[in-house]
Amino acid sequence: MLAGRQVLVVLDNARDPGQVRPLLPGGPSCLALVISRNQMTGLVVGEGALPLRLELPPPTDAADLFASRLGTRRAADEPAALAEIVDRCARLPLALAIAAASAAAHPDEPLAALAAQLRTGPAVLDRLSTGTDGADVRTAFSWSYRRLSPTAAYLFRTLGLHPGPDVTVAAAASLAGVPVRQVRPALAELTRAHLVAAPHLDRYRTHDLLRAYAMELARATDPEARRRVAQGRLLDHLLHTAHAASRMLDPQRHTIAIPPPGEGVTVAAISDEAAALDWYAAEETTLVAAIHGAARSGFHARAWRLTWACEPMLYRQVTRHQWAALQRVALAAARRIGDPLALGYAHRGLGRAYSSIDNRRIRARIHFDRALRNFAAADRPIDEGYIRFHLSLLCERNGEYRAALEHTRRALELFERAGHRPGQARAYNGLGWQHALLGDYEVALASCARALDLMRAVGDRLGQAQAWDSIGFAHHGLRQYGEADAAYRRALALIRRIGERNNEAEILVHLGDTHQAAGLPEAAGRAWRQALTILEELGVSEAAAVRARLDGTPPAQPAAPPADAADQNSRTWRM
């Protein structure tokens, strides 16, 4: 039919090479353009085809496509809403065309309303449908889904249960309940079908629209009990990996009992401190969403334990108000199961979060007192000791230095009774710091030296950094600015390797104070500005005191007893 003619043959939505080969023109004067959701490797090998990967249009082109269907003037009037619509539609031309048609049908409705309707929810796919198969995002997705193997199809459906923007291989294996070696081929199949993308090594991303489609399929295909088991496996994966990461970041942290992972759960290997920090940074959004999701779904024990396991990450990476919100979720979950120890840990976590927020410190004391009663009733002296430590910090922030010292002494007694050397080490450092706040600098140095010896013995690098900070503070009080500078620099070197940003900011503030007192205002300003950047990102009240220093009213000497100096000299311990 085509012999001797010049014809371009377009074969759209091709399934596989076998479907294409009988339709390829045989003469040299014709060309064939094959469009497929699958990689046509057989055509490249057997027919000499030239593969061209068609990417999604860039955001500007996607916005232009939407505007061309709706009208450029109306689209230009709401640039923020337009950008969100483009993102919610995943830059898919079909989704953008349907969204534009919907907006055109409601000319009096702002685009912001359409953007709100397209935010993730169970009905988002209905809003991107015209009611006909030819103009329905759900139908377009189904063309790729129906070609999957049963294993890949089940994995795709379970990915809809994942709460984060991307999923690791270990998390995908846990969702599917199979070993990693079995989940990799299924992930590769989903990638070839363009149902997931692989932006990074061993990480796979599914857009919100595809996730909504996967969740819809899971509800229609898989019994609720099967979906719930898969969700439990994912939570176990996150809980046990977060627990391993927190132990790597702070080996001296007092641990809690965590049930073993369920069958089919893969726990990610956390080989060292850097790997723990990388995992936490990559999984922050997923972990926060998982805590909320676990509580909503009735996985109350996992919700409070996951919050506890994530404390090192929460302390480093989220604002204090976000941290408090998650701790409230943990406390509500602990109350639902009624476990006294769970309540103790949840009250402790919420007390810690509230103690760093100015207008929540009275509530912090209430939660610490309740945790103390729970731990005392359960005869848990180590946990009691840490609560005493937190009460000490709270008193210190309120300028009650002698009350803080008494709480730290009682913490030391509890740690000694239990033979808990990491707690003893940090208690000695706490005593040294508080003696320095009270002006007893020589006593402070002696106590901190004992703390350093214990911390080296137990391998507590975080504690060593804090002890060097205390030593620097005491030397500053004695006007020994060279010794103070050296101690602070040792503290900074340790804390930056650990990644404790709150402690880093605190040490930088103290270093800046020493530079200022030593007559080095430019060096002081550099240190304070670095500290302020960290504190503002964390959203803590201590930022105000650093701004005051930069405005020209820094303390030349580390003041001690008055309450108005409490925020300037308050100390952060992570226990």
N, C-alpha and C positions, 0 to 999 in steps of 0.2 A: 504493500500500500504506500509506503514511504520512499520506495526506490526512486532515485533521481530527483527527489524534492528536498527543499530546505525547510525543516520543521524542528521546532523546539517542543519536545515531549515533556510535560510536567506531570510527575507522578507524586501526588500529595498523600501524606499520612500513610506511607508504606510500612508494612509490618516487618518484613524480613527480605533478604536477598532472593529467596525462592519466589516471592510474590512479584518481584521486579523483573527478573531475567526474561520471562516471555514477552515483556512489553518493551524491551530495549530495541531501538532501531538498529538495523544492521549496516546501513550505508554510511559513508564518511561525511555526507552532507548534513546529517542530522545530529542534534544533541539531546540528551535527556537530563532533566533536573529532578532529582529524587529528594523528597522531603520526608523525614522520618523522626520519630521520637527515639529510635534505637540507633546504635552505631552500626553502620552497614559495612563491617570489616570484610565480609565475603565479597562485596562488590569492589572494594579497593584491591583485594588480592586477585580475584578472578577476572575482573572486567576492566581493571585499570582506572577505576573511578577516582576522582579527586575529592577528598573529604573537606568540607567547609563547615566549621562549627559556628552555629548561629547563637550568639549570646543574647541575653535580654537587652532591650534598648537602654541606654544610659538614662538617668533620671530626667535630664533636660529634654531628650527626645520623647520620653514617655509623657512628660507634661505637655509637650507640643501636640502629641497625638490626642490626648484628652481634650485640650483646648480646641483643636481643629474640629472635634465632634460637637463641642458645646458652644463655642464662641469665645474668641480670645479675650474680649472685654470682660466678660463675666469671670473667666478663669483668672485674669490678671487682678481682679478686685480682691481676691482672697488667696494670696500666694502661700500662706502657711497651710491653709486647708488643702490647697492643690497638692502641695508636697506630701501631705499625709495621705491623701487619696492615692497618689502614685505609689507610695510605700505599701499601703494596705492592699493594693491590687497586685503587689509583687512585680510591678512593671510589665505584667502580662497584657499584651495588646487586646485579647478578648475581654479580660476583666475590665480594662480601662474603657473599652468601647461600651460595655454594658453599664458601667458606672456613669459614663457621660450621657448615655441615653436616659438613665434614671434621673440625672440632674436636669436634663432638658425637659423632662416630663413634669418637673416641679419648678418652674421658673421663679417662683416667689420664695423658695426655700434656700437658705444660704448653703454654700458648699461645706461649711463647718458642720452642719447637721448631717450631711452625707458621710463626711469623714467619721463622725461619731458612730454612725450606724455600721461602718465597716470595721470598727475595732473588734478585736477577737471576741467571739461569742458563738453560741450554738446556731444562730440564724444568719451568720455572715455569708454563707454560700447561697442562701435563699435571696439575699440582696444582690447577688451577682448572677441572677438568672432572669431570662425573659419569658420563661415558661415553654420554650421550644428547645429541642435537642441541639439545634444548630447554633444556639446562642446561650450556652449554659456552661459556666466554668466547671461545675460538678461533672457534667458529661465529658468535657475535654479531659479532665483528670482520669475519668474512668477508662478512657481508651488506653492509657498507660498502665493503670492498675490491673485491668483484666488480662494483661499479657504476662503478669508475674507468675513465678513458680509459687506453690503453696507456702513454702518457707519464707520467701521474700514478702509475700502478701501479708502473712501473719506479723512479720517484723514491722512492716509499714504501719499496720493497724496499731501495734503497741507503741510505736513512736509517738502516736497522738497522746499517749499518757505522760510523756516526758514534759516537765514544766518549763524547761529552759530553752534558750535560742539554739543551742547545738548539743549534740550527744556524742559521748566518747564511745569507742568500741566496747569498753568494759561495761558501760551503762546499757548499750544496746544488747549485749549478750545477757545481761541481767534481766532486762525487760522480756526478752524472748525465752529466757531460761535455758540457754544452751551455752556451751563453751565458746571462747573467743574464736577458735579455729573454725567453728561452724557458722558463726555470725558474719565473718568477713565476706564469704562469697555472696551472702544475701545482701549485705551493704553494697557490694560492688554491682549487683544486679539492680538495686534501687538507684544507684548512681547512673548506670547506663540508661535507665528509664527516665532520668531527670526528675525523679521523685524526691531525691535528696541531693545535696551538693556536698563536696568535700573541700572546704576552703583551707583546711589545715590538716596536717598529718594526724591520722587517727581521730579526727573530729568530723562529724557530719551535721549538716544544717538543713532544716526543713522550714520553709516559710509558713507563716501563720495560716495562710489559706490552705496549704496542703495538710497542715496539722489539724485544722478543723475538719477537713475531708477524712483524714485518718481516724479521728475520734468518732465521726459519724459512722464510718464503716465498722469500727470496733463495737459500737453500741448495737448495730444492726446484725453483726455476725457472731460476736463472741459473748457467751453468757457473762452476767455480772460477776459471778464467782471467779471466772478465769481472768477477767480484767483486774479484779481486786488482788488476786495472787501476783499478777505481773507488777502492779503498783507497789505491793509489799516488797517484791524482789528489788525494785529500783530504789526504794527507800533504804533497804538493807545495804545495797551497794554504796549509796551516798553516806550512810551512817558509819559504816566500817571503814570506808576510805577516809572520811573526815576525821575519824578517831585516830587512824594511823598517822595522818598528816599532823594533827595536833600534838601527838606524842613525839613526832620528829622535831617539831618546832620548839616544844618545851617538854623534854623528857622528865623533868621534875614535877610536872603538873599532876596533882592528885587525881587519879582516875576513878571512874565509876564502873559498875558492872554492866556489861552490854551482852545480851544474849548472842549466841553464835549466829552467823548469817544463815538464811534459809537455803534450801536446796535450789541449785541453779543460779545462785548469786555469784558474780565475779567481783572481787575486791581489787581495785587498782593498786599496783605496786608503787609505793612511795619510797624511793631509795635513799633520799637524803633531804636535807633542809631546803635546798633550792627547788627540788621537785615538789615538796609540800607547798612552798610559796606559789609556784607556778600553777599547781592544781587548784589551790584556793582562789587565785586571781581569775583563772579561767571559769571556775564553777560558781562564782559568787552569786550571779543572778539565778542560776539553777537552784542553789542551796536555799536562798531566801524564799523562792517560790515553792520549793519542796516542803519547807517547814509550814508555810500557810496551807498548802494543799493537804499535807498529812493531817493537820488538825481538822480541816473541813471534812475530810473523808473518814474520820473516826480512827485514824492510826495515832492515838493519843500518846502511847508510850514512845513510839518512834519520833513523834513531834518534839517532845521535851528533850529526849536524848540527843536528837540531831542538833537542836539548839545548843545544848551543852557542848557537843563535840565541835561545833563551829565557832565557839566563843573566841578562840585565837584569831580566826579570820574576821569575825564581826568587830572585835576590838581594834583591829588594824585598819579595816577597809571601809566601814560604813559609818555614817554619822551617829551620834549618841541617841538621837531620837529614833532613828531606824533600829538601832540595837534594842532600845527600850520596847519598841513595838513588837519585835520578835520575842523578847523575853516575856511580854504579856501573853503572847500565844502559848509559850511553853508553860506558863503558870496555869492558864486555863486548861491546858491538856493534862497537867499533873492533877488538877482538882477533879477532872473527870474520872481519872482512874483511882484517886484517893490513896495513893502510895505516899506514906509520910516522908520517905527519903526523896522521892521525886519532888514532893512539895518543898523540901529543904533546899534542894539544888535550884529549883525554879525561883524560890524566894531570893536565894543568894544571887542568882543571875540578874533578876530585876532590880535588886538593891544596888548591885554594881553599876548597872546602867543609869539608874536614877541618881546615884551619888555624884555623877559627873555632869548633871544638869542642875543649874542653879536653883530653879523653883521646884525641884523634886527631891531635895535632900531630906526633908522631913519624912516623906514617903520611903526614901531609901532606908532610913533607920527603922521604920516599921517592918519592912521586909527583912532586914537583917535580924531583927529581934525574933521574928517568926521562924526564920531559918535556924537561928540559934536554939530555939525551943525544940524544933524537930530533931536536930542533930544531938542535942543533949539527951532527949528521951530515947534515942536509938543508941546511946553510948558511942558516939563517933567523935573522939577527941581531935582527930586531925581536921575533920570538917569544921568542928567548933573553933579550932585554932585559926582557920582561914577566915571564918566569920569575924572573929576578934580582930584580925588584920584589917578587914574591910571597915569595921567600925572605927578602928584607929585612923584609917585614911579619911573617913567621913568627919571625925572630930578635927582632924588636921585641917581639912578644907574649911571648917567653920572657925578656925583660929583657936581651937581648944587643944593646945599642944600637950598640956600635962595629962588631960584625959586620954589623948591619943597614946601617950607613952604608957599609961596604965593598961590600955587594951593590948598593946604590943607585948608587954610583960606577961600578961595572962596568956596570950597566944604562945609565947615561948614556953611557958609552963606546960601547956597542953601538948605541944610538939615534943618536948622532952619526955613527958609521960608516955607518949606513944612511940618514942624512939624514932621520930620522923626527922631525919637529918636535913632534907631540903627545906622543910619548914623552919627548922632551927636556924639555918643559914640566913634565910630571908628575914627572920625575926631579929637576929642580931643586926642586920643591916638597917631594919626599921628603927631599932633602938638608937643606932648611931645617927641616923638622919634626924630623928626627933630630938636627940640631945643637941645636935647642931642647931636646930631651929630655936632651942632654948638658950643657945649661947655657950653650951658646955662642949666646946670644940675638941679639947684633948680627950675627953671621955668618948666623944663621937668617933674620933680616929681609932681609938683602941677597939671599940665595938665593931667598927667596919673592918678592921684588920682581921678580927676573929671571923667575921662573916665571909671575907674573901677566902680564908683558909678552908672553911667548910664548903664553900661553893666550888672551889677548885677540886675538892675531894669528891664531890658528887657530880661534877661536870656541868654545873649550872651556869651557862654563858650569859643568859639574860640577867641572872642575879649578880654576876660579876660586873656587868655593865652598870647596873644600878648601884652596886657598892662603890665602884670608881666614881660615879656621879656624887654619891654621898661624901666620899673622901675629898673630891674637888670642892664641894660646898663648904666642908669644914676648913680646908686650907684657905678658901676665900675669906671665911670669917676671921681667920688669924692673919689676914692680909698677906698671905704667902701666895701671891698671884701666879708666880711661875709654877709652883707645885700644883696649884689649882688647875691651871691651863693644861699641864701634862696629864693630870687625872681625867679631866673632861675629854681630852682627845683619845685616851685609851677607852673611855666609856663609849664615845662615838664610833670608834672603829669596831667595837664588839656589837653595838646595837644596830649598826647599818648592815652587818652581815646577817643579823637575825631578821631584820625587816620590821622592827617594832617602831612604827612611826610616831606614836604618842610619846613614848619614852625618848625617841630621838629629838622631838620638839622640845621636851623638857630639858634635856641636856644642852641643846643649843641655846635656850634661854639663859641657863646658868653660865655657859661659856661667854655669851654676850655680856652678862653682868660683870664677869671677871675682866674682860677686855675693857669695859667702861671704867671700872674701878682702877685699872692699871694705866689709864690715860690713853687708851687706843679706841677712840670713838668710831672710826671707820670699820675696824674689825668687829666691834660690838654690833654695829648696824647690820653687817653682813650676816652674822649669826642670828640676830633677831628676825631679820626678814625671812631667812630660811625656816625658822621656827613658825613664824606667822603663817606662811604658806601651808604648812602641814596642819596647823590648828584650825585654820579656816576651812580646809577641805574636810576635816573631821567634825566641824561644827561644834566645838567645845568652847566653854565660857572663858577659858584661860587666854583666848586670843585677845580679849580686851586689854589685859595687863601688858601683853607684848606690844600692842598698838600704842599704849601709853609710853612705853620705853622709847619707841621709835618717834613719838611726838616730842620727845625731849624731856620726859620726866622719869628716867630710869632710877631704880634704887642703887645707890653707890655701894650699899652694904646689905647683905641678905638679912633684912629685918626679921625678928622672931615673933614675940608674943601677940602683937595687936591683931585683931580680927581682920582689919582691912588689908593685912599682908597675906592673908590665908591663900587667896587665889594666886598671888605672885609666887608663893613658895610651896603650893600644894604638890604632893608627890603621887605618882601613879605606880601601883603594883599590879602585875597580872598574876593571879593565883588560880 
